[in-house]
Amino acid sequence: MFIDDSAMLGPVLALIILTPAAADTLTVVINRLKKGQSPMAGGKDHTIHHLVYSGKSEKQG
């Protein structure tokens, strides 16, 4: 049984779009746990914050 290519487009696009956000969240959670911090507390240690701190604007990100 073959799946139509158009039926796979939605899930593949969703995966492509959500992967960077999921990877960023996972990285932040792991880093906070290593430091003994709560992963549920807000902070400025996400990827976009590091890019801004390095001199890039949010539009360049």
Secondary structure, DSSP 4 states (H G I P E B T S, - for coil): -PPPHHHHHHHHHHHHHHHHHHHHHHHHHHHHHHTT--TTS--S-SHHHHHHHTT--TTT-
